[in-house]
Amino acid sequence: MDNTHTEKAMVMIRDDFLPFALPDIGEEEIDEVVQVLASGWITTGPRTKEFEERVADYLGVKHAVAVSSCTAALHIALAALGVGPGDEVITSPLTFCATANVIVHLGATPIFADVSADCNVDPDEIRRRITPRTKAIVPVHYAGQPCNMDRILECTREHKVYVVEDAAHAIGAKYHGQMIGSFSDATAFSFYAIKNMTTAEGGMVTTNNDALAEKMRLLSLHGISKDAWKRYGSEGSWYYEVVYPGYKYNMTDIQAALGIRQLAKLEHFLDVRQRYVAMYNDAFRDVPEIHTPETKGDVRHAWHLYTIQIDTERLTIDRNKFIEALHAEHIGTSVHFIPIHLHPYYSERFGFKRGDYPNAERIYDRIISLPLYPKMSEEDIKRVIAAVKKVVSMHRR
Ligand SMILES: *Cc1c(COP(=O)(O)O)cnc(C)c1O
């Protein structure tokens, strides 16, 4: 390591720097993973099956297929529904690049529909962008707040298009009292390191459709048919058949063991997130320069992110400077997200420019995601609040 790197590492590990996010892994997870490592079976096996069953049970959905990431889950869901060249898939511009990248991987065209003030895709904008080429819609439950599924499903049933939900932020979220995971054709979840629960890397795709579940399972592991094993051989036989050129997206039992223990803690994690959100909301209520997240209707928000919008007209600094000022207070933050259409690949390939999605852009210019995770203490939350208030008071117009 050269000096620059050492210095950087030292800055990163300053013990008074509050990171933007951290996973919460306990002894239970460590023990469970060690057991798998010692067992002799480390890749997809009994623990993965158990994890799938537990997730399906928790969400109240018939099938759950464990995969290597949410990106993989979105990819195989769209592939299994037959999305391909010539098709259009409508999604939000205010999302992580993976949501749009998988559409491009399949040779289809991503079409963006602008978001509303709650950062979720606007159902009217979806409706406006449906054409005879539209094959599917991918709503993103931004920050863990469910989209208006009634209006989205009403529109997609009318036009006979598929729905695959990007629920990377939304495990445990409810819509009209029902868990996100069984509303549409398929729902993709993420267990990335800093999501609401983690398997380090990992994902899950859920569905109530038997045939779709079978197809997605096939696609998740080389397109190898298990039926062939059942038909022609005893278990463990060397014989298999490839019925589709599938992908290598399976989850390992090491990840699943971690996931089983994390799932058991998820409701607790969600409670802590909810409690911290209430603290943030209370503290910022009387700060007119800070707009707290807009929440809507009969939902349980999974609060993966707590994203404030700063009122740039009332401040002498912009969002980037605000982030720098928080960093100087030793608070880590992030921005969710750089709208997809502004990334070079998307603007160059599809001709997007600033002005195409005014709501997403306006939100992007003002948002800051504050630290929110169960490993934080109430003291940490108070520190963030104090730092935000200090930065506001120093830069008030
Ligand atoms: C994290 C994330 C993904 C990708 O999840 P991975 O498990 O890392 O593939 C997809 N969509 C959104 C909105 C995300 O935040």
The ligand as an SDF file (V2000), in Angstrom:
LIG
                    3D

 15 15  0  0  0  0  0  0  0  0999 V2000
  -29.5060   -2.6040   -4.9350 C   0  0  0  0  0  0  0  0  0  0  0  0
  -30.4660   -2.4170   -6.0430 C   0  0  0  0  0  0  0  0  0  0  0  0
  -30.5610   -3.3120   -7.1200 C   0  0  0  0  0  0  0  0  0  0  0  0
  -29.5530   -4.3950   -7.3640 C   0  0  0  0  0  0  0  0  0  0  0  0
  -29.4420   -5.2950   -6.3380 O   0  0  0  0  0  0  0  0  0  0  0  0
  -28.2160   -6.3460   -6.3570 P   0  0  0  0  0  0  0  0  0  0  0  0
  -28.6530   -7.3870   -5.3840 O   0  0  0  0  0  0  0  0  0  0  0  0
  -27.0010   -5.6080   -5.9330 O   0  0  0  0  0  0  0  0  0  0  0  0
  -28.1200   -6.8600   -7.7430 O   0  0  0  0  0  0  0  0  0  0  0  0
  -31.5800   -3.1540   -8.0360 C   0  0  0  0  0  0  0  0  0  0  0  0
  -32.4530   -2.1430   -7.9350 N   0  0  0  0  0  0  0  0  0  0  0  0
  -32.3880   -1.2320   -6.9470 C   0  0  0  0  0  0  0  0  0  0  0  0
  -33.4090   -0.1540   -6.8700 C   0  0  0  0  0  0  0  0  0  0  0  0
  -31.3750   -1.3280   -5.9780 C   0  0  0  0  0  0  0  0  0  0  0  0
  -31.2780   -0.4020   -5.0110 O   0  0  0  0  0  0  0  0  0  0  0  0
  1  2  1  0
  2  3  1  0
  2 14  2  0
  3  4  1  0
  3 10  2  0
  4  5  1  0
  5  6  1  0
  6  7  2  0
  6  8  1  0
  6  9  1  0
 10 11  1  0
 11 12  2  0
 12 13  1  0
 12 14  1  0
 14 15  1  0
M  END
$$$$
